[in-house]
Amino acid sequence: MAVITRRVSFAGTVDVEPVRGHIDLAYDTDRPFHVFITFIEDHTTWFFARDVLARRVPGTHDVRVDVDGMWTILRLVSPEGEAEIKIVRAHIDAFLAATTRAVPYGAEKLDFDAELDALLKDGAR
């Protein structure tokens, strides 16, 4: 198992209130289809498909990723609220390049039982 992490700054809005802070981007080679984003200030973690962050597939209603010039824009929606955050695109690109060196796209393997156990454990928090 290898975990790739990057701490990056962001600016944006949470429920229309301006915010700035830091997030940790994480990628676990044992869960190669996912990326994890943890907001440092409140310890909230989102996880979603690496392909969505890389814009290889479109996001769904709850997670959308766009690019605007030098920014990667994440739009996160949950029953508790909405956030739109901007991260310097070069930071996202460097993180994704590191994940691709660890597990190239198309080389991901899925251990269904282990993934189900991890998802159930994540949901129990």
N, C-alpha and C positions, 0 to 999 in steps of 0.2 A: 504494500500500500504506500502510495505517495500522495501527499496533499500539497497543492500549490496554492499559495495565498498572496494577496496583494491588498494593502490598505491604501485607499484613495479618498480624496476629498470630493464632496458634491455640494451643489447648491440647487435649490428648487422650492417646491411647495408641498406641504402636507395639509390636506383639507383647506386649501387656499391660503394657509399661513406660510410666509417665507421661512425657509430653514437653510442652514448650512451645517455641515458635519462631515463625518467620515464613515465609510463603509469598508468592511472586509469582503473581498471577493475570494471565494474558495472553490477548489476543484479537487475532488477525491477520486483517484484513479480506480478505486473499488466501486465507485458509482459514476461511471464515465459519461453518462448521458446528462448529468445535472451540473449546474453551477449553483453556488450558494452565495447569497448576499446578506450580510449581517450589518444592521445599523448599530454603530458602536454606542451611541448615546442611550438607546432604549433596549438594546439586545434583541431586537426583532430580526428574525431570519426568514428570508424568502428563498425558495429553491424552485428552479425551473430548468427547462431544456437548454443545454449549451448551444444547440442550434438556434434557439430564439435569440440569445445574446449575440451570437455571430451573424444574426439576420439571414440565416440559411433557410429558415422556415418562419412564417408569420406567427406572431404571438396571438394569444387568445384574449378574451375579454379582460382577464385579470393581470396579464403581463404583456406589455407591448414595448418594442424597442424601435427607436428611430434614430437617424443621424441627421444633424444639422450643422454643416461646416465642421468645426473642430470638436463638436459635442456629440456624445452618445446620450440619448434621452430615454430614460426608463419611466414608463407609466405603470404604476402598480395600483390595483383596485382590490379591495377586500370589503367584507361587510362592516369592518371597523372604520374604513375611510379610504381616501385616495391620496397618492403621492405622485409627483412628477419631479424627477431629479435629473440633473445634468452632470455628466462626468466627462472629463477630457477624453476624447476619443482615443488618443494615443495610449492612454492607460488601459483602456478596455482591449485595444488591439494587442498590446504587449502581454496582457493576461491570457488572452485567447491563444496567442502564439505559443506561450509556455504550456498551455493545456494540450495543444496540438502536438508539440514535441513529445509530451508524455504519452498521449493516446491520440494517434491520428484519426481524423474523421473517417468513419467506415470501419475502423478497427476495434470499436467498442464491443465489449462482450457483456452479456447480461446474465447474471446468476439470479433467476427469478425469485427463488426462495429467500436469498440474502436481501434482495431489493425490497421484497414485501416486508420482511422483518424490520429493515431500516425505516421504511415508510411508516409502519405501525408505531415504531419507537418515536419517530419524529412527531407523529400526530398525538402521542401521549403526553408531550411536554406542555 
